């Protein structure tokens, strides 16, 4: 019985443009949103950062770089940048370190792993407002940790970071790490579980200690996971706002001011849209500083390789 070949060499393949048309059509709303809303609003914001816009946008009142000069000459903005740098550096290092240690411990397949993982991840399910209020109570000297320790007999114990301008940002940092470390742990644990079991068998045969296996073998193999975690943590650091408002409202004074809070207050309380747009543009540049190296590592590096 003869078989008719309808897909021979002479059959034409659909061009690359028309492949996966269903997926391309389904992505049109997202592409439209990204182009019109994200890119369009970004350009609109950058343009108005060069204007003297107050309560309402005023595109005709062009002032050039005046808003940026005023921004970088304002002590409040400089303090917010300093706080963000301290919070960001400590949060990146501690979140990745704590998350990796927790992931490595759970990767040893300990008992009650699911329960422990759920407990550690639970803070991530809370909003920043709830987290900030909870840690405001915990760090309250008359109600929280300081009071409890003094009741145990250490009458001279003092721990009141939220009322100390010198260390208030570290009180906020505690709450941020408490909430975010569990999520980092889950990301890194998923990366560890994706490593071939033969690698662990080979390291045991060679007599390599477990800690050396993690540091010199596992971590280099998990580079994409670490880069992803780094980008997620960095984006959260740059836009931190709820946590600060819930814990300190920027106080004492302006000691815990952060850029996102500065932008919100300039735009909606001080009614100075031009200055708020200038500050938000600087925040956008800080996001690009994070995204461009990530994009190069993920795409440019592979292409060059």
C-alpha positions as CSV (number, residue, x, y, z in Angstrom):
1,X,0.0,0.0,0.0
2,X,1.5,3.3,-1.1
3,X,2.0,6.1,1.4
4,X,1.5,9.6,0.2
5,X,4.3,11.9,1.4
6,X,2.7,15.3,1.9
7,X,5.6,16.7,3.9
8,X,8.4,16.2,1.5
9,X,11.4,18.4,0.8
10,X,9.3,20.5,-1.5
11,X,6.9,21.5,1.3
12,X,7.3,25.1,2.4
13,X,7.8,25.8,6.1
14,X,6.1,28.8,7.6
15,X,8.3,31.8,7.9
16,X,9.7,32.8,11.3
17,X,7.2,35.7,11.5
18,X,4.2,33.4,11.4
19,X,5.4,30.7,13.8
20,X,3.6,30.4,17.1
21,X,1.0,33.0,16.1
22,X,-1.3,32.1,19.0
23,X,1.4,33.0,21.5
24,X,2.3,36.2,19.7
25,X,-1.3,37.3,19.5
26,X,-1.8,36.5,23.2
27,X,1.2,38.6,24.1
28,X,-0.1,41.7,22.3
29,X,-1.8,43.2,25.4
30,X,1.3,42.8,27.5
31,X,3.5,44.4,24.7
32,X,1.0,47.2,24.4
33,X,1.0,47.8,28.2
34,X,4.8,47.8,28.3
35,X,5.2,50.2,25.4
36,X,2.4,52.6,26.2
37,X,2.2,52.5,30.0
38,X,5.8,51.8,31.1
39,X,7.9,53.4,28.4
40,X,5.4,56.2,27.7
41,X,5.0,57.2,31.3
42,X,8.7,57.0,31.9
43,X,9.4,59.4,29.0
44,X,6.6,61.7,30.3
45,X,8.1,61.7,33.8
46,X,11.6,62.4,32.6
47,X,10.3,65.3,30.4
48,X,8.4,66.9,33.2
49,X,11.4,66.6,35.6
50,X,12.8,69.5,33.5
51,X,9.8,71.7,34.1
52,X,8.5,73.8,37.0
53,X,5.5,71.6,37.6
54,X,3.7,72.2,40.9
55,X,0.2,70.8,41.7
56,X,-0.3,70.0,38.0
57,X,2.1,69.2,35.2
58,X,3.2,72.3,33.4
59,X,5.1,71.3,30.3
60,X,5.5,74.9,29.1
61,X,7.5,75.9,32.2
62,X,10.8,74.6,31.1
63,X,13.6,75.1,33.7
64,X,16.3,72.7,32.5
65,X,18.5,71.1,35.2
66,X,17.2,73.4,38.0
67,X,15.2,70.6,39.7
68,X,18.3,68.3,39.7
69,X,20.5,71.0,41.1
70,X,18.0,71.7,43.8
71,X,17.6,68.0,44.5
72,X,21.3,67.2,44.9
73,X,21.7,70.3,47.1
74,X,19.0,69.3,49.5
75,X,20.2,67.6,52.7
76,X,17.1,65.5,53.0
77,X,17.7,63.8,49.6
78,X,21.4,63.2,50.4
79,X,20.4,61.5,53.7
80,X,17.9,59.4,51.9
81,X,20.6,58.3,49.4
82,X,23.0,57.5,52.2
83,X,20.3,55.4,54.0
84,X,19.5,53.6,50.8
85,X,23.1,52.8,50.3
86,X,23.6,51.4,53.8
87,X,20.3,49.5,53.8
88,X,20.9,48.2,50.3
89,X,24.5,46.9,50.9
90,X,23.6,45.3,54.2
91,X,20.4,43.8,52.9
92,X,22.0,42.3,49.8
93,X,24.9,40.7,51.8
94,X,22.8,39.5,54.7
95,X,19.8,38.3,52.7
96,X,22.0,36.3,50.4
97,X,24.2,34.9,53.2
98,X,21.3,34.0,55.5
99,X,19.2,32.6,52.6
100,X,22.1,30.5,51.4
101,X,22.8,29.1,54.9
102,X,19.2,28.2,55.5
103,X,18.9,26.7,52.0
104,X,22.1,24.6,52.6
105,X,20.7,23.3,55.9
106,X,17.4,22.4,54.4
107,X,19.1,20.8,51.4
108,X,20.5,18.2,53.8
109,X,16.9,16.7,53.8
110,X,16.4,17.2,57.5
111,X,13.3,16.1,59.4
112,X,10.2,18.3,59.2
113,X,11.7,20.1,56.3
114,X,8.3,21.2,54.9
115,X,7.2,22.6,58.2
116,X,10.5,24.5,58.8
117,X,10.4,25.9,55.2
118,X,6.9,27.1,55.7
119,X,7.7,28.8,58.9
120,X,10.8,30.6,57.5
121,X,8.9,31.6,54.3
122,X,5.8,32.8,56.2
123,X,7.1,36.4,56.8
124,X,7.3,36.9,53.1
125,X,3.6,36.5,52.8
126,X,3.0,39.5,55.0
127,X,2.8,43.0,53.7
128,X,5.6,45.5,54.5
129,X,3.1,47.5,56.5
130,X,2.3,44.5,58.8
131,X,6.0,43.7,59.0
132,X,6.9,47.2,59.9
133,X,4.2,47.5,62.6
134,X,5.2,44.2,64.1
135,X,8.8,45.1,64.4
136,X,7.9,48.6,65.7
137,X,6.3,46.8,68.6
138,X,9.2,44.3,69.0
139,X,11.8,47.1,69.1
140,X,9.7,49.4,71.3
141,X,11.8,49.9,74.5
142,X,8.8,49.8,76.8
143,X,6.9,46.9,75.2
144,X,9.3,44.8,73.2
145,X,12.7,43.2,73.3
146,X,14.4,45.7,75.7
147,X,11.6,45.4,78.2
148,X,11.6,41.5,78.1
149,X,15.4,41.3,78.6
150,X,15.3,43.7,81.5
151,X,12.5,41.6,83.1
152,X,14.9,38.7,82.9
153,X,17.3,40.5,85.2
154,X,19.6,42.6,82.8
155,X,18.4,46.0,84.0
156,X,21.2,47.8,82.1
157,X,20.3,46.3,78.7
158,X,19.5,48.9,76.1
159,X,18.2,48.2,72.6
160,X,16.2,51.1,71.0
161,X,17.3,51.5,67.4
162,X,14.2,53.1,66.1
163,X,14.7,56.2,68.4
164,X,18.4,56.5,67.8
165,X,19.2,58.6,64.6
166,X,22.6,57.0,64.3
167,X,21.3,53.4,64.0
168,X,17.7,53.8,63.0
169,X,18.3,52.4,59.5
170,X,19.6,49.2,61.0
171,X,16.3,48.8,63.0
172,X,14.5,49.0,59.6
173,X,17.1,46.6,58.2
174,X,16.2,43.9,60.8
175,X,12.6,43.9,59.7
176,X,13.5,43.8,56.0
177,X,15.9,40.9,56.4
178,X,13.3,39.0,58.5
179,X,10.8,39.3,55.7
180,X,13.0,38.7,52.7
181,X,15.5,36.0,53.8
182,X,12.9,33.3,53.5
183,X,12.2,34.1,49.8
184,X,15.9,34.1,49.0
185,X,16.2,30.7,50.8
186,X,13.4,29.2,48.6
187,X,15.1,30.5,45.4
188,X,18.5,29.1,46.4
189,X,17.0,25.8,47.6
190,X,15.3,25.3,44.3
191,X,18.7,25.9,42.6
192,X,20.4,23.4,44.9
193,X,17.8,20.8,44.2
194,X,18.4,21.2,40.5
195,X,22.1,20.1,40.9
196,X,22.8,16.6,39.7
197,X,23.2,14.1,42.5
198,X,26.2,12.6,40.8
199,X,28.2,15.7,41.7
200,X,27.5,15.0,45.4
201,X,28.5,11.4,45.0
202,X,31.7,12.3,43.3
203,X,32.6,14.9,46.0
204,X,32.0,12.2,48.7
205,X,34.2,9.7,46.9
206,X,36.9,12.3,46.6
207,X,36.6,13.1,50.3
208,X,35.8,16.7,49.8
209,X,34.2,18.3,52.9
210,X,30.6,19.4,52.5
211,X,31.3,23.0,53.1
212,X,33.9,23.1,50.4
213,X,31.5,21.4,48.0
214,X,29.0,24.1,48.6
215,X,31.5,27.0,48.2
216,X,33.7,25.8,45.3
217,X,31.2,23.6,43.4
218,X,27.6,24.4,44.2
219,X,27.8,28.2,44.3
220,X,29.5,28.6,40.9
221,X,26.9,26.2,39.4
222,X,24.1,28.4,40.8
223,X,25.3,31.7,39.3
224,X,22.0,32.2,37.4
225,X,20.0,31.7,40.6
226,X,22.2,34.1,42.5
227,X,21.9,36.7,39.7
228,X,18.1,36.4,39.7
229,X,17.9,36.7,43.5
230,X,20.3,39.7,43.3
231,X,18.0,41.5,40.8
232,X,14.8,40.8,42.9
233,X,16.4,42.0,46.1
234,X,17.8,45.1,44.5
235,X,14.5,46.1,43.0
236,X,12.9,45.7,46.4
237,X,15.6,47.8,48.0
238,X,15.3,50.7,45.6
239,X,11.6,51.1,46.1
240,X,11.5,50.5,49.9
241,X,8.8,52.7,51.3
242,X,6.1,50.9,53.3
243,X,8.6,49.5,55.8
244,X,10.0,52.9,56.6
245,X,6.6,54.6,56.9
246,X,5.2,51.8,59.1
247,X,8.2,51.8,61.5
248,X,9.5,55.3,61.7
249,X,7.7,57.6,59.2
250,X,11.2,58.7,58.3
251,X,12.2,59.7,61.8
252,X,13.6,60.5,64.2
253,X,13.6,63.8,62.2
254,X,14.7,62.7,58.8
255,X,17.2,60.1,60.0
256,X,15.5,57.2,58.2
257,X,14.4,59.0,55.1
258,X,14.6,57.0,51.8
259,X,14.2,58.1,48.2
260,X,10.8,56.5,47.6
261,X,9.3,58.4,50.6
262,X,11.0,61.6,49.4
263,X,9.3,61.2,46.0
264,X,5.9,60.5,47.4
265,X,6.0,63.5,49.8
266,X,7.3,65.9,47.2
267,X,4.6,65.0,44.7
268,X,1.6,64.7,46.9
269,X,2.3,66.7,50.1
270,X,4.6,69.5,49.0
271,X,2.8,69.6,45.6
272,X,6.1,69.9,43.7
273,X,5.8,67.5,40.8
274,X,8.9,68.8,39.1
275,X,11.2,68.0,42.0
276,X,9.4,64.7,42.6
277,X,9.8,63.7,39.0
278,X,13.5,64.6,39.1
279,X,13.9,62.3,42.2
280,X,12.0,59.5,40.6
281,X,14.2,59.8,37.5
282,X,17.3,59.4,39.6
283,X,15.6,56.3,41.1
284,X,15.1,55.0,37.5
285,X,18.8,55.4,36.8
286,X,19.6,53.4,39.9
287,X,17.3,50.6,38.6
288,X,19.1,50.7,35.3
289,X,22.4,50.4,37.1
290,X,21.1,47.0,38.4
291,X,19.3,45.8,35.3
292,X,22.0,46.6,32.6
293,X,24.7,44.4,34.2
294,X,22.1,41.6,34.8
295,X,21.0,41.8,31.2
296,X,24.6,41.6,30.0
297,X,25.4,38.6,32.3
298,X,22.3,36.8,31.2
299,X,22.2,37.5,27.5
300,X,25.4,39.3,26.4
301,X,27.7,36.9,28.1
302,X,25.9,33.8,26.6
303,X,26.0,35.4,23.1
304,X,29.7,36.2,23.4
305,X,30.4,32.7,24.7
